[in-house]
Amino acid sequence: MTVLIGVIIVLSAVLGGYVLSHGEIAALWQPFELLIIGGAALGAFIIANPGKVSKATFKQLPLLFRHLHTKAFYLELLSLFFQIFNVIRREGLIAIERHIDDPDDSEIFTRFPLITRDKEALAFICDYLRLMVIGDMTAYELENLMDIELETQLSEKLAPSHALGKVADALPGFGIVAAVLGIVITMQFLGGAPEQLGLHVAAALVGTFLGILLAYGFVAPLSQALEHKVLEEAKFYECMKTCILASINGMPPQVAVEFGRKTLFADVRPDFYELEECVKGIR
């Protein structure tokens, strides 16, 4: 939603100011300039990035219009860990083996659909709970392994943001390319009607305008928004890591999930009593 609001504000401010200054909107409609700038930017993007980064970029962009990690989501996550840790405390680590081997049929995991729908997060939880069951790793070794995985994951997921940032840097240059080509076309009409000459000069200048506007009004902000989205997801994994490590270090279930709660950003962090009421309802 905020992305759409931002787009509307940018367009309203730029076009509104132009119209109020007695500009003609029709003069800005130069589809061939857009073709030159957009096509060159897309081609450069494909040249610069491996296929997996290009695919990941187009896969991540729709996520900007969704808010996945809400307070309700984190309440489910922390409640799931509370229930798992409770089972471990009462029945031992071996009791959760059947749940992590087939989480889709587990009476614990199926109570938390927001978490089980995220297959990547579910795999992360089950993998590290499985390592806990094996029992051959210290808390320090497990934390080190988590850090390596999360660092790799973060680097991979930030690649689309960095790729879009490079496109934003290049767009003003492609705007100049379009403007230069427009001037070349204008040269062909020297000696013709002044109004015809004026139209071609205007089209060339629009190329520069579009390159700069697309770069700083849309693509660079989208790059930054993608980065924020990835960091928001990284916080989700940090919360899971903290809960698991707290449990390994012998913390009671209520305290272990409290450790995880403390890692969350303020806008999605449930308060102590919200979490307490939630876990009471699943005991």
KOLDO-526568 format. One record per atom (N, C-alpha, C): x, y, z; atom name. Coordinates in nm, 3 decimals. Layout:
BEGIN
X|Y|Z|CA;
...
***
This chain:
BEGIN
0.083|-0.121|0.000|N;
0.000|0.000|0.000|CA;
0.086|0.126|0.000|C;
0.190|0.128|0.081|N;
0.276|0.246|0.087|CA;
0.346|0.271|-0.046|C;
0.376|0.162|-0.120|N;
0.439|0.177|-0.252|CA;
0.345|0.252|-0.345|C;
0.219|0.212|-0.347|N;
0.121|0.279|-0.434|CA;
0.101|0.425|-0.393|C;
0.097|0.450|-0.264|N;
0.082|0.588|-0.216|CA;
0.200|0.672|-0.262|C;
0.321|0.616|-0.249|N;
0.440|0.689|-0.293|CA;
0.438|0.719|-0.441|C;
0.398|0.619|-0.522|N;
0.391|0.639|-0.668|CA;
0.293|0.751|-0.702|C;
0.178|0.750|-0.635|N;
0.076|0.853|-0.661|CA;
0.129|0.991|-0.624|C;
0.200|1.001|-0.512|N;
0.254|1.131|-0.469|CA;
0.358|1.181|-0.569|C;
0.449|1.093|-0.612|N;
0.552|1.133|-0.708|CA;
0.488|1.184|-0.837|C;
0.394|1.106|-0.892|N;
0.330|1.146|-1.019|CA;
0.248|1.274|-1.002|C;
0.178|1.284|-0.890|N;
0.094|1.402|-0.867|CA;
0.180|1.528|-0.855|C;
0.291|1.516|-0.781|N;
0.377|1.633|-0.761|CA;
0.442|1.676|-0.892|C;
0.497|1.580|-0.966|N;
0.570|1.613|-1.090|CA;
0.473|1.662|-1.198|C;
0.370|1.582|-1.226|N;
0.277|1.619|-1.333|CA;
0.190|1.737|-1.292|C;
0.151|1.740|-1.163|N;
0.069|1.852|-1.116|CA;
0.143|1.984|-1.129|C;
0.270|1.986|-1.086|N;
0.350|2.108|-1.099|CA;
0.369|2.149|-1.245|C;
0.387|2.049|-1.331|N;
0.404|2.075|-1.475|CA;
0.278|2.137|-1.536|C;
0.163|2.079|-1.504|N;
0.036|2.129|-1.558|CA;
0.006|2.269|-1.504|C;
0.031|2.289|-1.375|N;
0.005|2.420|-1.316|CA;
0.096|2.528|-1.373|C;
0.209|2.485|-1.430|N;
0.299|2.580|-1.496|CA;
0.263|2.596|-1.644|C;
0.140|2.551|-1.678|N;
0.087|2.563|-1.815|CA;
0.155|2.468|-1.914|C;
0.202|2.355|-1.864|N;
0.259|2.255|-1.953|CA;
0.150|2.167|-2.011|C;
0.177|2.107|-2.126|N;
0.083|2.018|-2.193|CA;
0.123|1.873|-2.166|C;
0.033|1.797|-2.103|N;
0.062|1.657|-2.071|CA;
0.094|1.578|-2.198|C;
0.026|1.609|-2.307|N;
0.046|1.533|-2.431|CA;
0.190|1.541|-2.479|C;
0.257|1.651|-2.448|N;
0.396|1.667|-2.493|CA;
0.491|1.568|-2.424|C;
0.449|1.518|-2.308|N;
0.533|1.424|-2.234|CA;
0.515|1.280|-2.281|C;
0.412|1.255|-2.361|N;
0.387|1.119|-2.408|CA;
0.476|1.090|-2.527|C;
0.587|1.025|-2.498|N;
0.686|0.991|-2.601|CA;
0.717|0.842|-2.588|C;
0.633|0.756|-2.646|N;
0.649|0.612|-2.627|CA;
0.783|0.558|-2.678|C;
0.838|0.618|-2.783|N;
0.964|0.567|-2.836|CA;
1.081|0.601|-2.743|C;
1.070|0.713|-2.674|N;
1.172|0.746|-2.573|CA;
1.166|0.644|-2.459|C;
1.043|0.608|-2.420|N;
1.027|0.505|-2.317|CA;
1.083|0.371|-2.362|C;
1.062|0.340|-2.490|N;
1.114|0.215|-2.544|CA;
1.266|0.212|-2.537|C;
1.330|0.321|-2.575|N;
1.476|0.329|-2.572|CA;
1.527|0.314|-2.429|C;
1.471|0.394|-2.338|N;
1.520|0.394|-2.199|CA;
1.488|0.263|-2.129|C;
1.361|0.221|-2.136|N;
1.319|0.099|-2.067|CA;
1.386|-0.025|-2.124|C;
1.392|-0.032|-2.259|N;
1.454|-0.149|-2.321|CA;
1.603|-0.158|-2.290|C;
1.673|-0.045|-2.296|N;
1.816|-0.045|-2.266|CA;
1.840|-0.081|-2.119|C;
1.757|-0.029|-2.029|N;
1.772|-0.061|-1.887|CA;
1.748|-0.209|-1.861|C;
1.644|-0.265|-1.924|N;
1.614|-0.408|-1.907|CA;
1.728|-0.493|-1.962|C;
1.777|-0.457|-2.080|N;
1.888|-0.532|-2.138|CA;
2.013|-0.528|-2.052|C;
2.044|-0.409|-1.999|N;
2.161|-0.396|-1.912|CA;
2.142|-0.477|-1.784|C;
2.021|-0.478|-1.732|N;
1.990|-0.556|-1.613|CA;
2.014|-0.704|-1.637|C;
1.971|-0.754|-1.752|N;
1.989|-0.896|-1.786|CA;
2.136|-0.928|-1.807|C;
2.211|-0.837|-1.871|N;
2.354|-0.858|-1.894|CA;
2.429|-0.864|-1.760|C;
2.394|-0.776|-1.668|N;
2.471|-0.759|-1.545|CA;
2.447|-0.868|-1.442|C;
2.332|-0.937|-1.450|N;
2.295|-1.028|-1.342|CA;
2.275|-1.171|-1.392|C;
2.315|-1.269|-1.310|N;
2.284|-1.408|-1.346|CA;
2.134|-1.431|-1.344|C;
2.092|-1.535|-1.414|N;
1.949|-1.562|-1.427|CA;
1.877|-1.574|-1.295|C;
1.941|-1.633|-1.194|N;
1.874|-1.652|-1.065|CA;
1.843|-1.519|-0.997|C;
1.931|-1.418|-1.018|N;
1.906|-1.286|-0.959|CA;
1.791|-1.217|-1.032|C;
1.789|-1.228|-1.165|N;
1.680|-1.168|-1.243|CA;
1.546|-1.228|-1.203|C;
1.541|-1.361|-1.191|N;
1.417|-1.427|-1.151|CA;
1.377|-1.387|-1.009|C;
1.475|-1.381|-0.919|N;
1.446|-1.344|-0.780|CA;
1.392|-1.202|-0.771|C;
1.443|-1.113|-0.857|N;
1.396|-0.974|-0.855|CA;
1.248|-0.966|-0.890|C;
1.209|-1.032|-0.998|N;
1.068|-1.029|-1.040|CA;
0.979|-1.106|-0.942|C;
1.038|-1.199|-0.869|N;
0.962|-1.272|-0.768|CA;
0.943|-1.188|-0.642|C;
1.043|-1.107|-0.609|N;
1.035|-1.027|-0.486|CA;
0.946|-0.904|-0.502|C;
0.940|-0.847|-0.621|N;
0.867|-0.720|-0.639|CA;
0.721|-0.728|-0.593|C;
0.645|-0.835|-0.624|N;
0.506|-0.839|-0.575|CA;
0.495|-0.841|-0.423|C;
0.602|-0.884|-0.354|N;
0.599|-0.889|-0.208|CA;
0.593|-0.750|-0.146|C;
0.627|-0.647|-0.225|N;
0.620|-0.510|-0.174|CA;
0.477|-0.467|-0.145|C;
0.382|-0.538|-0.205|N;
0.241|-0.503|-0.186|CA;
0.174|-0.590|-0.080|C;
0.256|-0.670|-0.010|N;
0.202|-0.758|0.095|CA;
0.281|-0.736|0.223|C;
0.210|-0.743|0.334|N;
0.275|-0.731|0.465|CA;
0.260|-0.865|0.535|C;
0.363|-0.950|0.523|N;
0.354|-1.087|0.570|CA;
0.379|-1.100|0.720|C;
0.480|-1.030|0.768|N;
0.523|-1.050|0.907|CA;
0.455|-0.949|0.998|C;
0.330|-0.979|1.030|N;
0.249|-0.894|1.116|CA;
0.262|-0.940|1.262|C;
0.198|-0.867|1.350|N;
0.198|-0.908|1.491|CA;
0.131|-1.043|1.508|C;
0.022|-1.067|1.433|N;
-0.046|-1.197|1.441|CA;
0.045|-1.310|1.396|C;
0.124|-1.283|1.294|N;
0.219|-1.382|1.244|CA;
0.320|-1.418|1.353|C;
0.374|-1.317|1.420|N;
0.475|-1.344|1.524|CA;
0.414|-1.409|1.647|C;
0.289|-1.378|1.676|N;
0.221|-1.447|1.786|CA;
0.211|-1.597|1.756|C;
0.181|-1.630|1.630|N;
0.175|-1.771|1.591|CA;
0.313|-1.835|1.603|C;
0.415|-1.764|1.555|N;
0.551|-1.819|1.559|CA;
0.594|-1.849|1.703|C;
0.577|-1.751|1.789|N;
0.620|-1.767|1.928|CA;
0.535|-1.873|2.000|C;
0.407|-1.880|1.965|N;
0.321|-1.983|2.025|CA;
0.362|-2.122|1.979|C;
0.402|-2.134|1.852|N;
0.450|-2.262|1.800|CA;
0.574|-2.307|1.877|C;
0.668|-2.216|1.897|N;
0.789|-2.252|1.970|CA;
0.757|-2.287|2.116|C;
0.665|-2.212|2.173|N;
0.627|-2.241|2.312|CA;
0.574|-2.384|2.324|C;
0.489|-2.423|2.229|N;
0.431|-2.557|2.236|CA;
0.537|-2.664|2.213|C;
0.626|-2.641|2.118|N;
0.734|-2.738|2.092|CA;
0.824|-2.752|2.214|C;
0.863|-2.638|2.272|N;
0.953|-2.643|2.387|CA;
0.884|-2.707|2.508|C;
0.753|-2.689|2.519|N;
0.679|-2.753|2.627|CA;
0.682|-2.905|2.614|C;
0.666|-2.952|2.489|N;
0.672|-3.096|2.464|CA;
0.810|-3.150|2.499|C;
0.915|-3.075|2.459|N;
1.052|-3.116|2.490|CA;
1.073|-3.123|2.640|C;
1.020|-3.024|2.711|N;
1.041|-3.018|2.856|CA;
0.970|-3.133|2.927|C;
0.849|-3.168|2.880|N;
0.771|-3.272|2.949|CA;
0.811|-3.413|2.908|C;
0.840|-3.430|2.777|N;
0.857|-3.567|2.725|CA;
0.997|-3.595|2.670|C;
1.080|-3.489|2.661|N;
1.215|-3.510|2.608|CA;
1.223|-3.477|2.459|C;
1.345|-3.462|2.412|N;
1.367|-3.421|2.273|CA;
1.312|-3.522|2.173|C;
1.320|-3.649|2.206|N;
1.277|-3.752|2.112|CA;
1.128|-3.741|2.078|C;
1.052|-3.674|2.166|N;
0.907|-3.664|2.147|CA;
0.870|-3.575|2.028|C;
0.960|-3.485|1.988|N;
0.925|-3.395|1.877|CA;
0.971|-3.451|1.743|C;
1.037|-3.567|1.744|N;
1.092|-3.621|1.619|CA;
0.984|-3.646|1.515|C;
0.872|-3.703|1.557|N;
0.766|-3.733|1.461|CA;
0.702|-3.606|1.406|C;
0.706|-3.498|1.485|N;
0.648|-3.372|1.439|CA;
0.735|-3.306|1.333|C;
0.866|-3.309|1.353|N;
0.955|-3.241|1.257|CA;
0.981|-3.326|1.133|C;
0.960|-3.459|1.143|N;
0.976|-3.544|1.025|CA;
0.861|-3.526|0.928|C;
0.742|-3.495|0.979|N;
0.627|-3.475|0.891|CA;
0.539|-3.363|0.948|C;
0.586|-3.237|0.934|N;
0.511|-3.126|0.995|CA;
0.371|-3.107|0.937|C;
0.349|-3.152|0.813|N;
0.216|-3.135|0.753|CA;
0.110|-3.219|0.822|C;
0.153|-3.327|0.887|N;
0.058|-3.413|0.959|CA;
0.071|-3.401|1.110|C;
0.150|-3.304|1.155|N;
0.172|-3.287|1.299|CA;
0.060|-3.206|1.361|C;
0.009|-3.255|1.475|N;
-0.098|-3.179|1.543|CA;
-0.047|-3.049|1.603|C;
0.085|-3.037|1.619|N;
0.142|-2.912|1.667|CA;
0.150|-2.811|1.553|C;
0.217|-2.846|1.445|N;
0.242|-2.752|1.337|CA;
0.113|-2.710|1.265|C;
0.019|-2.802|1.250|N;
-0.102|-2.770|1.175|CA;
-0.191|-2.669|1.247|C;
-0.163|-2.643|1.375|N;
-0.240|-2.541|1.448|CA;
-0.194|-2.399|1.414|C;
-0.086|-2.389|1.337|N;
-0.029|-2.258|1.307|CA;
-0.011|-2.241|1.156|C;
-0.122|-2.218|1.084|N;
-0.118|-2.217|0.937|CA;
-0.033|-2.104|0.878|C;
-0.023|-1.989|0.947|N;
0.059|-1.880|0.893|CA;
0.205|-1.922|0.883|C;
0.250|-2.005|0.974|N;
0.389|-2.051|0.972|CA;
0.407|-2.167|0.875|C;
0.316|-2.263|0.877|N;
0.333|-2.381|0.792|CA;
0.321|-2.348|0.644|C;
0.256|-2.238|0.610|N;
0.249|-2.199|0.468|CA;
0.384|-2.149|0.417|C;
0.469|-2.104|0.507|N;
0.603|-2.057|0.468|CA;
0.698|-2.177|0.472|C;
0.714|-2.244|0.357|N;
0.791|-2.368|0.352|CA;
0.939|-2.346|0.385|C;
0.992|-2.232|0.349|N;
1.133|-2.203|0.379|CA;
1.154|-2.190|0.529|C;
1.065|-2.117|0.595|N;
1.076|-2.101|0.740|CA;
1.052|-2.234|0.812|C;
0.957|-2.311|0.760|N;
0.927|-2.441|0.820|CA;
1.048|-2.533|0.811|C;
1.117|-2.530|0.698|N;
1.238|-2.612|0.681|CA;
1.346|-2.568|0.779|C;
1.359|-2.437|0.800|N;
1.459|-2.384|0.894|CA;
1.431|-2.436|1.035|C;
1.305|-2.428|1.077|N;
1.268|-2.473|1.212|CA;
1.296|-2.621|1.227|C;
1.249|-2.700|1.131|N;
1.263|-2.846|1.143|CA;
1.409|-2.890|1.137|C;
1.488|-2.825|1.053|N;
1.630|-2.861|1.041|CA;
1.702|-2.845|1.174|C;
1.679|-2.732|1.240|N;
1.754|-2.706|1.364|CA;
1.695|-2.782|1.483|C;
1.566|-2.807|1.481|N;
1.510|-2.895|1.585|CA;
1.564|-3.037|1.568|C;
1.582|-3.077|1.442|N;
1.638|-3.210|1.416|CA;
1.782|-3.220|1.468|C;
1.858|-3.113|1.450|N;
1.994|-3.112|1.504|CA;
1.994|-3.116|1.656|C;
1.892|-3.054|1.717|N;
1.879|-3.063|1.862|CA;
1.853|-3.208|1.905|C;
1.770|-3.277|1.828|N;
1.737|-3.416|1.862|CA;
1.860|-3.504|1.850|C;
1.939|-3.482|1.744|N;
2.062|-3.560|1.727|CA;
2.153|-3.542|1.847|C;
2.164|-3.417|1.895|N;
2.231|-3.391|2.021|CA;
2.382|-3.393|2.019|C;
2.444|-3.389|1.903|N;
2.590|-3.394|1.895|CA;
2.654|-3.256|1.881|C;
2.574|-3.149|1.890|N;
2.627|-3.014|1.870|CA;
2.603|-2.931|1.997|C;
2.703|-2.852|2.032|N;
2.686|-2.758|2.143|CA;
2.605|-2.638|2.095|C;
2.557|-2.558|2.192|N;
2.483|-2.438|2.157|CA;
2.569|-2.343|2.074|C;
2.696|-2.335|2.107|N;
2.788|-2.247|2.033|CA;
2.802|-2.293|1.889|C;
2.819|-2.424|1.869|N;
2.834|-2.477|1.733|CA;
2.707|-2.456|1.651|C;
2.593|-2.475|1.715|N;
2.465|-2.457|1.645|CA;
2.444|-2.310|1.608|C;
2.480|-2.221|1.699|N;
2.468|-2.077|1.670|CA;
2.558|-2.038|1.554|C;
2.678|-2.091|1.551|N;
2.770|-2.060|1.442|CA;
2.715|-2.108|1.309|C;
2.657|-2.227|1.308|N;
2.596|-2.280|1.186|CA;
2.480|-2.193|1.141|C;
2.396|-2.151|1.235|N;
2.284|-2.062|1.202|CA;
2.334|-1.931|1.142|C;
2.437|-1.874|1.202|N;
2.491|-1.747|1.153|CA;
2.541|-1.760|1.009|C;
2.607|-1.872|0.980|N;
2.656|-1.894|0.844|CA;
2.539|-1.904|0.745|C;
2.437|-1.980|0.784|N;
2.321|-1.995|0.695|CA;
2.248|-1.863|0.674|C;
2.227|-1.788|0.782|N;
2.153|-1.663|0.772|CA;
2.232|-1.557|0.696|C;
2.363|-1.558|0.710|N;
2.446|-1.464|0.634|CA;
2.438|-1.494|0.484|C;
2.443|-1.623|0.449|N;
2.431|-1.663|0.309|CA;
2.294|-1.626|0.254|C;
2.192|-1.654|0.333|N;
2.054|-1.624|0.293|CA;
2.034|-1.474|0.271|C;
2.089|-1.393|0.363|N;
2.074|-1.248|0.352|CA;
2.144|-1.195|0.227|C;
2.264|-1.245|0.202|N;
2.340|-1.202|0.084|CA;
2.264|-1.236|-0.044|C;
2.205|-1.354|-0.048|N;
2.131|-1.398|-0.166|CA;
2.005|-1.315|-0.187|C;
1.935|-1.284|-0.078|N;
1.808|-1.213|-0.091|CA;
1.825|-1.063|-0.111|C;
1.943|-1.010|-0.078|N;
1.970|-0.868|-0.102|CA;
2.016|-0.843|-0.246|C;
2.053|-0.949|-0.319|N;
2.103|-0.933|-0.456|CA;
2.004|-0.861|-0.547|C;
1.873|-0.893|-0.546|N;
1.779|-0.818|-0.631|CA;
1.774|-0.669|-0.599|C;
1.780|-0.633|-0.471|N;
1.780|-0.492|-0.433|CA;
1.902|-0.421|-0.490|C;
2.019|-0.484|-0.476|N;
2.142|-0.423|-0.529|CA;
2.136|-0.413|-0.681|C;
2.078|-0.515|-0.746|N;
2.067|-0.513|-0.892|CA;
1.978|-0.397|-0.938|C;
1.866|-0.377|-0.871|N;
1.778|-0.264|-0.906|CA;
1.846|-0.130|-0.880|C;
1.926|-0.124|-0.774|N;
2.000|-0.001|-0.745|CA;
2.095|0.036|-0.858|C;
2.159|-0.065|-0.918|N;
2.249|-0.040|-1.031|CA;
2.171|0.009|-1.153|C;
2.052|-0.045|-1.173|N;
1.967|0.002|-1.284|CA;
1.930|0.149|-1.262|C;
1.895|0.183|-1.138|N;
1.861|0.322|-1.106|CA;
1.978|0.415|-1.137|C;
2.099|0.370|-1.105|N;
2.218|0.453|-1.133|CA;
2.236|0.474|-1.284|C;
2.197|0.373|-1.363|N;
2.219|0.380|-1.508|CA;
2.110|0.456|-1.583|C;
1.990|0.465|-1.525|N;
1.877|0.524|-1.598|CA;
1.900|0.668|-1.645|C;
1.958|0.757|-1.564|N;
1.984|0.892|-1.617|CA;
2.074|0.888|-1.741|C;
2.170|0.795|-1.744|N;
2.255|0.781|-1.861|CA;
2.176|0.736|-1.983|C;
2.084|0.643|-1.963|N;
2.000|0.599|-2.076|CA;
1.906|0.712|-2.121|C;
1.867|0.798|-2.025|N;
1.787|0.915|-2.063|CA;
1.867|1.008|-2.154|C;
1.996|1.021|-2.126|N;
2.083|1.104|-2.211|CA;
2.098|1.040|-2.349|C;
2.108|0.906|-2.352|N;
2.116|0.835|-2.481|CA;
1.992|0.867|-2.565|C;
1.874|0.857|-2.501|N;
1.750|0.886|-2.572|CA;
1.746|1.031|-2.619|C;
1.797|1.123|-2.535|N;
1.799|1.265|-2.572|CA;
1.892|1.289|-2.690|C;
2.009|1.226|-2.688|N;
2.105|1.243|-2.798|CA;
2.046|1.190|-2.928|C;
1.981|1.074|-2.921|N;
1.917|1.021|-3.042|CA;
1.808|1.115|-3.091|C;
1.737|1.177|-2.996|N;
1.634|1.274|-3.035|CA;
1.694|1.396|-3.103|C;
1.811|1.440|-3.058|N;
1.879|1.554|-3.122|CA;
1.926|1.515|-3.261|C;
1.973|1.390|-3.275|N;
2.014|1.343|-3.409|CA;
1.896|1.350|-3.505|C;
1.779|1.307|-3.458|N;
1.659|1.315|-3.542|CA;
1.624|1.460|-3.572|C;
1.640|1.547|-3.470|N;
1.611|1.689|-3.489|CA;
1.697|1.750|-3.598|C;
1.823|1.706|-3.606|N;
1.915|1.759|-3.708|CA;
1.864|1.735|-3.849|C;
1.788|1.626|-3.865|N;
1.735|1.594|-3.997|CA;
1.628|1.694|-4.042|C;
1.572|1.765|-3.945|N;
1.462|1.856|-3.977|CA;
1.505|2.002|-3.975|C;
1.635|2.026|-3.965|N;
1.683|2.164|-3.971|CA;
1.643|2.228|-4.104|C;
1.594|2.347|-4.097|N;
1.548|2.416|-4.217|CA;
1.401|2.394|-4.244|C;
1.339|2.303|-4.167|N;
1.196|2.279|-4.184|CA;
1.113|2.378|-4.104|C;
0.987|2.343|-4.086|N;
0.895|2.430|-4.012|CA;
0.940|2.439|-3.865|C;
0.938|2.560|-3.807|N;
0.983|2.577|-3.668|CA;
0.906|2.492|-3.569|C;
0.773|2.477|-3.593|N;
0.694|2.398|-3.499|CA;
0.734|2.250|-3.503|C;
0.770|2.201|-3.621|N;
0.815|2.063|-3.633|CA;
0.948|2.043|-3.560|C;
1.035|2.141|-3.575|N;
1.164|2.137|-3.507|CA;
1.145|2.138|-3.355|C;
1.052|2.221|-3.311|N;
1.024|2.231|-3.168|CA;
0.974|2.100|-3.109|C;
0.891|2.028|-3.184|N;
0.840|1.901|-3.137|CA;
0.951|1.798|-3.115|C;
1.047|1.795|-3.206|N;
1.156|1.698|-3.194|CA;
1.252|1.734|-3.081|C;
1.275|1.864|-3.062|N;
1.359|1.907|-2.950|CA;
1.291|1.871|-2.818|C;
1.160|1.894|-2.810|N;
1.085|1.860|-2.690|CA;
1.092|1.710|-2.661|C;
1.080|1.628|-2.767|N;
1.086|1.484|-2.749|CA;
1.223|1.442|-2.694|C;
1.328|1.506|-2.744|N;
1.463|1.475|-2.696|CA;
1.478|1.511|-2.548|C;
1.425|1.625|-2.509|N;
1.436|1.667|-2.370|CA;
1.354|1.577|-2.277|C;
1.241|1.527|-2.330|N;
1.160|1.435|-2.250|CA;
1.239|1.308|-2.217|C;
1.327|1.265|-2.307|N;
1.411|1.148|-2.280|CA;
1.495|1.168|-2.155|C;
1.559|1.283|-2.144|N;
1.639|1.313|-2.024|CA;
1.550|1.316|-1.901|C;
1.436|1.380|-1.914|N;
1.340|1.390|-1.803|CA;
1.296|1.251|-1.755|C;
1.261|1.163|-1.849|N;
1.212|1.030|-1.812|CA;
1.321|0.947|-1.744|C;
1.443|0.957|-1.796|N;
1.553|0.881|-1.736|CA;
1.575|0.919|-1.591|C;
1.575|1.048|-1.564|N;
1.597|1.096|-1.428|CA;
1.479|1.063|-1.337|C;
1.356|1.084|-1.389|N;
1.238|1.056|-1.308|CA;
1.227|0.908|-1.273|C;
1.247|0.823|-1.373|N;
1.238|0.679|-1.346|CA;
1.345|0.635|-1.246|C;
1.465|0.693|-1.257|N;
1.574|0.653|-1.168|CA;
1.545|0.691|-1.024|C;
1.518|0.820|-1.001|N;
1.510|0.870|-0.864|CA;
1.367|0.871|-0.808|C;
1.269|0.860|-0.897|N;
1.131|0.861|-0.849|CA;
1.073|0.723|-0.829|C;
1.128|0.622|-0.900|N;
1.067|0.490|-0.894|CA;
1.166|0.376|-0.869|C;
1.267|0.360|-0.954|N;
1.352|0.240|-0.944|CA;
1.439|0.243|-0.818|C;
1.504|0.356|-0.789|N;
1.586|0.363|-0.667|CA;
1.501|0.342|-0.541|C;
1.383|0.406|-0.529|N;
1.299|0.376|-0.412|CA;
1.253|0.231|-0.405|C;
1.225|0.170|-0.521|N;
1.187|0.028|-0.520|CA;
1.303|-0.058|-0.470|C;
1.423|-0.024|-0.510|N;
1.541|-0.095|-0.463|CA;
1.552|-0.086|-0.311|C;
1.531|0.034|-0.258|N;
1.539|0.054|-0.113|CA;
1.427|-0.020|-0.041|C;
1.307|-0.020|-0.102|N;
1.193|-0.090|-0.042|CA;
1.218|-0.240|-0.037|C;
1.279|-0.295|-0.141|N;
1.312|-0.437|-0.142|CA;
1.412|-0.470|-0.031|C;
1.508|-0.382|-0.011|N;
1.607|-0.404|0.094|CA;
1.540|-0.406|0.231|C;
1.447|-0.313|0.255|N;
1.375|-0.312|0.383|CA;
1.294|-0.441|0.402|C;
1.236|-0.490|0.292|N;
1.156|-0.613|0.300|CA;
1.244|-0.731|0.338|C;
1.363|-0.737|0.278|N;
1.456|-0.847|0.309|CA;
1.503|-0.839|0.454|C;
1.533|-0.718|0.502|N;
1.578|-0.702|0.640|CA;
1.466|-0.736|0.739|C;
1.343|-0.709|0.698|N;
1.227|-0.746|0.781|CA;
1.219|-0.898|0.792|C;
1.243|-0.968|0.681|N;
1.242|-1.114|0.685|CA;
1.361|-1.168|0.766|C;
1.475|-1.099|0.755|N;
1.592|-1.142|0.832|CA;
1.563|-1.135|0.982|C;
1.486|-1.036|1.024|N;
1.448|-1.025|1.165|CA;
1.362|-1.144|1.208|C;
1.280|-1.192|1.117|N;
1.198|-1.311|1.142|CA;
1.287|-1.432|1.172|C;
1.392|-1.450|1.092|N;
1.483|-1.562|1.113|CA;
1.567|-1.543|1.240|C;
1.600|-1.419|1.270|N;
1.674|-1.391|1.393|CA;
1.589|-1.427|1.515|C;
1.460|-1.401|1.506|N;
1.369|-1.436|1.616|CA;
1.367|-1.588|1.636|C;
1.358|-1.664|1.527|N;
1.358|-1.810|1.539|CA;
1.490|-1.860|1.597|C;
1.599|-1.804|1.548|N;
1.731|-1.844|1.598|CA;
1.741|-1.820|1.748|C;
1.696|-1.704|1.794|N;
1.706|-1.669|1.936|CA;
1.624|-1.763|2.023|C;
1.504|-1.797|1.977|N;
1.419|-1.889|2.053|CA;
1.485|-2.026|2.067|C;
1.536|-2.078|1.957|N;
1.597|-2.211|1.958|CA;
1.720|-2.214|2.048|C;
1.804|-2.113|2.038|N;
1.926|-2.109|2.120|CA;
1.893|-2.094|2.268|C;
1.790|-2.015|2.298|N;
1.750|-2.000|2.439|CA;
1.704|-2.133|2.496|C;
1.631|-2.210|2.415|N;
1.586|-2.340|2.462|CA;
1.703|-2.436|2.482|C;
1.798|-2.436|2.388|N;
1.916|-2.522|2.400|CA;
1.995|-2.489|2.527|C;
1.997|-2.361|2.561|N;
2.073|-2.318|2.679|CA;
1.996|-2.339|2.809|C;
1.882|-2.409|2.800|N;
1.813|-2.451|2.921|CA;
1.705|-2.357|2.972|C;
1.667|-2.257|2.894|N;
1.562|-2.166|2.938|CA;
1.425|-2.234|2.935|C;
1.338|-2.205|3.031|N;
1.200|-2.258|3.026|CA;
1.128|-2.207|2.901|C;
1.026|-2.278|2.854|N;
0.955|-2.237|2.731|CA;
0.910|-2.091|2.731|C;
0.850|-2.046|2.841|N;
0.801|-1.908|2.847|CA;
0.916|-1.808|2.833|C;
1.029|-1.838|2.892|N;
1.144|-1.748|2.885|CA;
1.209|-1.754|2.746|C;
1.215|-1.874|2.688|N;
1.276|-1.890|2.556|CA;
1.201|-1.808|2.451|C;
1.068|-1.811|2.453|N;
0.992|-1.733|2.354|CA;
0.999|-1.583|2.387|C;
1.019|-1.551|2.514|N;
1.037|-1.410|2.551|CA;
1.167|-1.356|2.492|C;
1.271|-1.439|2.489|N;
1.396|-1.400|2.424|CA;
1.370|-1.365|2.278|C;
1.292|-1.450|2.212|N;
1.260|-1.425|2.071|CA;
1.177|-1.300|2.053|C;
1.081|-1.278|2.142|N;
0.996|-1.158|2.133|CA;
1.078|-1.031|2.140|C;
1.182|-1.032|2.221|N;
1.265|-0.912|2.241|CA;
1.343|-0.873|2.115|C;
1.359|-0.966|2.021|N;
1.436|-0.933|1.900|CA;
1.354|-0.856|1.797|C;
1.222|-0.851|1.814|N;
1.134|-0.799|1.708|CA;
1.127|-0.647|1.707|C;
1.098|-0.593|1.590|N;
1.077|-0.449|1.577|CA;
0.950|-0.410|1.651|C;
0.945|-0.286|1.698|N;
0.836|-0.242|1.785|CA;
0.699|-0.251|1.720|C;
0.691|-0.227|1.588|N;
0.559|-0.221|1.524|CA;
0.493|-0.359|1.512|C;
0.570|-0.467|1.522|N;
0.513|-0.602|1.511|CA;
0.536|-0.684|1.638|C;
0.598|-0.625|1.738|N;
0.629|-0.700|1.860|CA;
0.507|-0.705|1.951|C;
0.453|-0.825|1.979|N;
0.345|-0.833|2.079|CA;
0.400|-0.801|2.217|C;
0.319|-0.741|2.300|N;
0.370|-0.714|2.434|CA;
0.365|-0.842|2.519|C;
0.422|-0.835|2.637|N;
0.437|-0.954|2.722|CA;
0.303|-1.020|2.750|C;
0.202|-0.939|2.778|N;
0.072|-0.994|2.818|CA;
-0.003|-1.053|2.698|C;
0.014|-0.991|2.579|N;
-0.047|-1.050|2.459|CA;
0.009|-1.189|2.434|C;
0.141|-1.202|2.445|N;
0.204|-1.332|2.423|CA;
0.161|-1.432|2.530|C;
0.155|-1.386|2.653|N;
0.116|-1.474|2.763|CA;
-0.026|-1.527|2.742|C;
-0.118|-1.439|2.703|N;
-0.255|-1.482|2.679|CA;
-0.263|-1.581|2.563|C;
-0.182|-1.557|2.462|N;
-0.183|-1.644|2.345|CA;
-0.133|-1.784|2.380|C;
-0.022|-1.793|2.453|N;
0.031|-1.925|2.487|CA;
-0.056|-1.997|2.589|C;
-0.125|-1.920|2.673|N;
-0.217|-1.983|2.768|CA;
-0.327|-2.056|2.693|C;
-0.367|-1.998|2.579|N;
-0.477|-2.058|2.503|CA;
-0.442|-2.186|2.431|C;
-0.310|-2.219|2.423|N;
-0.271|-2.340|2.351|CA;
-0.215|-2.447|2.444|C;
-0.210|-2.420|2.572|N;
-0.156|-2.521|2.664|CA;
-0.246|-2.643|2.672|C;
***
